[in-house]
């Protein structure tokens, strides 16, 4: 089942995220944020962007969220996406369905583009993004240093909505969180 993340999901989300910090360069975050910090991230991001979880038998197995791409107002119609799946839940199609729901949620908000930023080589993440229709948009060479080496970062982008002139406002996710349109987007995935 896909649903909007809740503050009480923070411990499970933290547990999914922790190995990405400690054991890989998937994220360039170096220190575990702690469950309280994860609570605050969920609370803050849900005001403006979707944060969704995949739940089975009461257990959060994956999460995906969007966040602001850049601070300048001209970037209001583009958002960066992230997805993390518990090691025991991989290779079951969860990522594709959860990511599809995230992208549909962003479309409802009026966001025009989704951007995936991937530490390379990142074969699994690249394959997921390309299967969802993302196109490669460039590589930042030796962009991040972690685990004793420099890593390249690839950028993938997906047009979600046709940009208009002038653009319409982006709807805050908190305004959609309990809407029938969002329920439909979550249930169709």
N, C-alpha and C positions, 0 to 999 in steps of 0.2 A: 504494500500500500504506500502511496506517495501522499505526503501531507506537508503543510508548512511547519518549519522547525519551531520548537518551543524552548523556552529557557531551560526547562528540565531535561532537554536532550543534550545539554552542554557536556556532561561527563562522557556520554557515549561518543559524541562528536570529537571530543578531546582525545579519547582512546584511539579512534580511527586515524586522527591526524598525527599523533605522536610519532609513529614509525617514519612518516614522511619527513619529519624534522630530524630525528636522531639517526636514521639509517640510510638516507638518500638525499639527492639534490633535487627532488621533485619540487620542493619549496625551498626558497633561499632563507626562510626563517631559521635561525640557529638555536633559539632557546624555546623550550616548551612554554606556551603562554599560561598554562594553568586553567583550571575549570572556571574560576571566577572571570578571568579575562575572556574565555570563550563565551560565557554568559553575556558579557558586555558586547562582544562582537555580534552575537545573534540579535540582541536587543537593538543595537544601533543600525545594523544593516537592514533589518526587516522594516524599518521606517521607510526606506526608499527602494530597496531591491529585494527580489525573492531569495529566500533561503529555504530549500526543500530537503526533506529526508525520505529515505526508503525504510519502511518499518516492516518487519516480519515477526509475528508472535511477540509483539511488544518490544522488540529489540531494534535499535537503529543500526542498519547495516551499511548505509551510504548517505552522503549528503552532497548537495550542489548548491552553489549560490552565485549571485552576480554582485558586482561592486563597481563603484565609480572607476572609470578608466583614468581620467586626469582631472585636475581641479578646475581648469578654466571652463567657463559657462558654455563655450562653443562645443565642448565635448559631452554635453548633457544627453545626447542621443546615442551614445555608444557606451557599452559596459563590458567589463572583463568578467569572464566566467571561470569557475573552479569546480572540480568534482573530486571526491575521495570515496573509495569503496573499501570496506573492511577486507582484509586479506582472505578471510574464509568465505567471502561472498562474491569473489571475482569469477569471471567467465560464465556468468549466468544471465547476461543481458540486462542486468540491473542498471549499469551505467548508461546504456543507450536510452532506456525508458525514462530514467530520472533526468537525464540531460534534455531529452525531448520536452519533458514537462517544464523544465527551467526555461528553455527557449520560447516555448509557447507563452509562459508567464510574462516574459520580457516583451513579446509581441503585443500582448494585451496592454502593457504599460505605454506603448508607443516608442519603445527603444528601437532604433533603426539597425544597429549593428552589435553583434557579439564578438568579442575578441578572446581567443584562447592564447595564453602565453605558456610555452612548454620548454622545459629544460631538455636540451637535446643530448642524446639521440631520441629519447622518449618514444620509442616505437609504439607502445600500447596507446599512449595519449594521442600521438599523431594519427594512428589508425582510427581511434574513436572520433576525433574531430573531423577527419576527412569523410568518415562514414555518415556524419551528421550534416555534411554539405559545406563545411568550412574549407576555405582556400588558403594556401600558404601566402603570407603577405610580407615575409622578410625574416632575416636572422640578425640578431644582435650578437656579434662575435665577442667571446670571452666576457660576457656580461656579468657573471656572478662567480664569486670564489667561495667554495664550500668543499669540505671533506678533502682538503689538500690539493685541489686543482681548480682551474678555471673552466667554466661551463658556457657553451653557446646557448642562446635562448631563441627559439623560433616563435613567430607570431602567426596565428591563423585567424581569419575573420570570416564572418557569415553575415550577409545582409538579411535582416529579419523583416523589415518593413521598407517600403519605398520612401525615400526622403522627400519631403515637400518643402516648397518655398512659399511663404515662411513655414517653418516647422511648427507642428502643434506641440503643446506641452507634454512632457513625460509625466505619466500618472504615478504618484507615489505608491509603492507596493502596499503600504498599510491601507490604502483606499480600496484595494482589490482583494485583500486577504480573505474576506468572507463573502465574496461575490459569487453568483452562479456561474459567471464566465470562468473564473479561476477554478471552481469545482469541476467544470467540464474539462478544462485543460489538464488538470491533475488526474482525472479519471480516465481520460482517453489514452494516457501513456500506459 
